[in-house]
């Protein structure tokens, strides 16, 4: 048996690397070189079976062995072998047939490809390390000679110029580059210049050297022109640059690159200011277009074509208040019934103010749907909501530099009142769909025909907004309380109506004037203007004919313009207060206010709470 083992070992004499002598019939490893147990991690490899060392693809091994027996020798890299622990091996197997008296055996020489690759990498690294210093010195000498020969030209150039070798190390820097960057030649020579001046983007993101167009110039042998990047000065400040990176050759050998750059910070800043100016011009253009559309609309609806008319103490007091407040920046709150001339007072305040060269922007909350009030007041950007196809400034922006008149402040929804108050207090507005705040400078005048104290109690008005607006209150009394103003008003309105109709002014008789002065005028001046225009149309024979049904009856309201919700609320409040007075403050019972109104007591209690009415009102 010992003689047989010795003969097997003799067959492995001269074998290089892991080698196995295999009896295929018995599936036994008869002998192995010392390297084989280490490769397969099996100290007792001799005498063991071969098949466990073959991975799952055993059919490929059978095909290979058939080729070995057919050709007497063969090799392959497609076999999957594994260690005894099951770790896959990347190998090349060479097989050879060995004929013995006992029969044919197979000699398998195994080459570890992973180990071979590692040896190749180590050899290449050693070669590169050995030649790297000499190569760097050769490139350094080349660039030094280039700099020496062109020193005067390089230092006279207005652009910054520096060179890098194939390893990215700085080889020379001209005077302009040193002045622009703040680094000296001693700071930069022989060092990785990318990590010193080009290490981050302006937004703070790291700029990896493999993405740097300067390094790509000599890695891919191409010229790169970059128009807008930043270099970092020695003091940590960035400068905007444009540069050209060009590969440099010594003979046919690529040795590095030369970078020529210029500081474009001032030019970029001027371009930025120009862009901002253009954006501001575009914004002003949009605002002017909105102002023009608004003014055209104001002309079309003939709003505020006449001044305050009258000589009553109430009118004189209003004129005095206008004179006092107009030249200030104070917010004004104008109260009074519908049609008493609140918009005329707002116009007079604006026209007599320092903002009169800018338009008076009118916003009527009740004329805009609740879901569009935010867009109308604050504006929006494109895509802020369905149908927002372009940026659009709101009334607050349009009124910048001028005056914003909010007609019927109580019509603004409660959730928008908080945003309006913030905009007025901070003098900044944010459009819908945008996060950029825009500065505004405006004066605000508000009006209402409602009792704001009740609106606050009912939870429909923010008290802080009312306090902000009510710096200087002005009350417009109803026409029925200043009947001495009716004659001059009639004369003025009749003149306007006849001019509009192209007719001669009819005579107003004393009887007609008494009739007009005894009427209640629930619609106030607005109703009077309608009656006078209608009378001018129907009048003949040179005398004014006025048709007022039952002058003293409140039902004449039906002949005036359609009532707004605010008008209806005021009527409901007045009627409820009258019923509570009539009932002596009692709600229920046969003589209670609920019985007078024809409603349940619980309904009246809810109405009193909703309208903000308390005992002191009756």
Secondary structure by P-SEA (a helix, b strand, c coil): caaaaaaaaaaacccccbbbbbcccccccccccaaaaaaaccccccccccccccccaaaaaaaaaaaaaaccccccccbbbbccccccccbbbbbbbbbccccbbbbbbbbbaaaaaaaaaaaaaaaaaaaaaaaaaaaaaaaaaaaaacaaaaaaccbbbbbbccccccccccaaaaaaacccccccccccccccccccccccccccccccccccccccbbbbbbcbbbbbccccbbbbbcbbbbbbbcccccccbbbbbbbaaaaaaaaaaaaaaaaaaaaaaaaaaaaaaaaaaaaaacccccccccccaaaaaaaaaaaacccccbbbbbbbcccccaaaaaaaaaaacccccccbbbbbcccccccccccccccccccccccccbbbbccccccccbbbbbcccccccccaaaaaaaaaaacccccccccbbbbbbbbbbbbbccaaaaaaaaccccaaaaaaaccbbbbbbcccccccaaaaaaaaaaaaaaaaacccbbbbcaaaaaaaaaccccccaaaaaaaaaaaaaaccccbbbbbbccccccccccccccccaaaaaaaaaaaaaaaaaaacccccccccccccccccaaaaaaaaaaaccccccc
